[in-house]
Amino acid sequence: MPNASGTSRYIIRTVHEGPVLAAFIAGIRTNPAVRLLEAIGPQQQPHTAVVETDAATAEQLRQSFSTSNQLMIEPDSPLSLFDRQAAL
């Protein structure tokens, strides 16, 4: 769900182990449209990043990732132990 600035949180993760996410993170540090919120995993080789960006930029990233098949992006959503509908 977009916040007041029109951005949302997204998860970016590696498809296969390797330094590709670390290189992506280094590249987005100069991109004002994408804000790194958290990198998860070893500092030199993280496997997951949480970023904040607008839907159009997220779609551009998704399209660029689909050609390389090295990274994936998806909306960040809260995790729950149980499905709310099943609990009702």
N, C-alpha and C positions, 0 to 999 in steps of 0.2 A: 504494500500500500504506500503510495507516494506521501512524503511529508510536505510541510508547508512550502518548501523551496522547490517542489516538483521532482525531487529525487527519491530513489528507493535504495534499499540495500540488496546487494547481489552477492552470491557465492561464486567464486571462480576456483576451479580445482584442476589438477593435472589428470590427464587420462592415463599416462604412464609415468613412472618415476623418472626424475631427471631435473636438470636445472632450468627448464623452460619457464616455470612460474616465477622464479627469482629474476630472470631476465625481463619478464613482463612487468613485474613490480618495479624494477629499476626504470623501465620505460615510462610508466604512468606517473611517476613522481613529478614530471614536468607537464603533465596533462591536467589542466584545471577542470576538465569535465568529469574526471574520475578521481575520487578521494579514497585512499587506502585507509580502512578502519582497523584492520587486523590481519596479520600473516600468521598462519598456523603451521607448525612443523619446525624442523631444524632451521636455524637462521640462514644458512647458506643454501638450503634446498627445501623451502616450504612446499607443502602439498595443497594448501587451501588459502585463499585470500577472501576477506570480506571487504567489499568496496561499496561506495555510495555513488550513484550516478543517475542520470535521467534515462527514461525508457528508450529513447532514440539511440543514445550512445551504447546502452546495453545490447540493443539489437545489432548495431554495427560490430560490436565485439563478438557477438554470437556468430555472425556471418563470417568474420575473419577467422574465428576459431574452427569453424566447420571445414574450412579448406585445409587447415594444417592437421586437424584431428589430434592436437596435443593438449588443448585446454577446453574446459566446458564452463558455461555460465548459466546460472539459474537464479530466480528470485530467492532471497533469503526469507524464510518463514519460521515462526516459532515452532519449536519441537514440543510434542506432548507425549506422555507415556501412553495415553489412551485416546482413542478416537472419541471426540465429544458426542457424536451421534450414538455411538455404542453405549455410552454411559447413561444416556437419557432413557 
